[in-house]
Structure formats: C-alpha cells, structure tokens
C-alpha cells in the first residue's frame, strides 16, 4: 500500500479542526445562508455588491446595495449603519472585490462577512438576479438546500 497523500501534510486533532472551522465560519457565509436571511428580510443583514456600478446593473443579488470597494473610505461609509452585518460579494473566486470591501469596512469598524463564491456561486445555486439600478427584493418561497 502506498502512503496517503491526504495524510502526508499532517492531521489536525478533532478539537483543532473544530476551532479552525468555527473561526472560518465567523468570516464567511454561503449563498444559501444569505438567501435565507434575505427571504426572511432579516433587518440586521445587508448584502453589499462591491463591483462597479455597471456590473451591478447587469445583474445583482436582489436586495443588495451597490457599493464598489474602490469608493469605500471613511467619508463614503458614513451612510452605513454600524449596527448591521454587511455581507460583501463580487463576481466570485476569481475576483477579490469582496475581500477588499470586507477588509475596508472591517478596518473602518463595521461587522462583515464575505460571501463564498460571490455572484457565481449564487447563480450556481439557482438563485435569482435583479437587474438595473434598483436593489429589488428577494421574494418567493424559502429555499431548500442539501448543503
């Protein structure tokens, strides 16, 4: 029998894994969890599209606010409510706009999470898009997810 490639880099104990994964979940959320909160109109959760305005208008998560990360600074974030949780997203794993947006907001004192896979994973999960300048609203039946 050959040596295991999976085990070759070492293994964390179950307790170490639980600690690491709990930390990871504090920083990220997925499309199903965000959609659940948006369907429920959870008042504390705000989706922020960190892409340029033209990309937002071409298709965005219903209810999301357009706030390009390049425009985020101390003055521009004054319009945001510091008691909310901001979920930043961009196109997906090939884009770091959500990371930049989350970083800038966190540095300025906001509670943030980054959406895993961005708009790409949102669409892969079969969730709808809103078009145009208006945020829209995620309405309809609750989602069911096998994840």
N, C-alpha and C positions, 0 to 999 in steps of 0.2 A: 504494500500500500504506500502511496506517495504522501508526502507531508501536506497538510492543509494550507492552502493559500490564505484562507479566511483567518486562520489562527496564527499565521506567521508573524503578524504585527503585534501580537499580544491580545489579551482579552481583559475587558473591564469586569469587575465584580458586579453582581446584580445591583448592589447598593450604589456603586459608582455610576452605572448606567442610568439608574433612576434619577440620580442627582443631575447628571448631564442632560438627560432628556427633558426633565422638568424645566431646567434653565432654557433649553432651546424653545420650548413651548411658550415661555414668557415673552419671547421676541418675535415669534412668527404666528400667523394664523393661515388657514386654508380657505379656499373658495366656499366650501360647504358651511363652515362656521360663520364666515362673513355673511353669506346669503341668508342663513338662519336669522341672524341679528337684523339684517336689512328687511327681510319679510316681516319680522316682528316689530319693525320700526323702533328698535331699541334706542332710546334717547341719548345714550352715552357713547354710541359707536358712530363714527364719521369716516366714510371712505374718501380718501384723497387720491385723485388721479394726478400723478407727478409728471406726466408727459406734457409736451407742448399743447397749446390750445387747439391747433388743427387736428392733432391726433385724438384728443378728447372728443371733438365734434364728429369725427368719423366713426366713433363707437366707444362707449364707456360703460362702466358698471352703473346700472340705474341707481340714482340717489347720490352718486359720487360727486364731489366738488372738484372742479378743475383748479389745481394749484401747482403749476410747474415748479419743480425743485429749483430751477435756475432763478426763480423770482423770490425764493424764500430768504428772508432776512429779518432782522429784529423789527423793522417797521412794518413789513408786509404781514407778519404773523399776528399783529395787534388785533386783527379782526377775528381771530380764532379764540374759542372758549377753552381755557386751560383745564376745565373740569372734564372734558371729553377725552375719549380714546380715539386716536387717529390711526386708521389703517391705510398705509401708503401702498400704492401699486403703480406699476408701469407695464410695459409690454410683456415681460416675462423674464425667464432666466438669462437671456442674452442682453438684458438691459439693466443698468444699475440706478435708474432714476428713483425707484422706490427706496433703495438703500440710501442714496443721497438725501431724499426727502425725509426719511425716518431719522437719519443722522442729524440733519439740520434742526428738525423740530425737537429732538431729544436734547440737543445742545442748548436750545433756547427754552427748555423747561417743560416740554409737552410730553404726555404719555403716548407712546407709539407702538405699533406692531407693523411688521412688514408682511404683505400678502405673498405667500409661497406661489411662485409661478405666474404671478400677475394676471393680466388680462388673458394670456394664452391658456393658463390652467382654468380660469373662469369659464372660458368658452368650451374647453375640452370637457368640462363637467356639464355641458348643455345648458348653461345659464344664459339668460338673455342680455342683450346690449341695449342701451339707449343711444339715440343719435341726436346730433345738434348741440346747441349751446345750453339747453336746459338740463338740469340734473336728472329729471324724471323720478320714478319711484318703482321699486321692486314690488310688484303686486302679483297675487295669484296664490296657488296652493303652496303649502310648505314643501320644501324639498325633502326627499328621502335619499339617504346616502349610505352606501355599503362600506364607507371608509372608516 
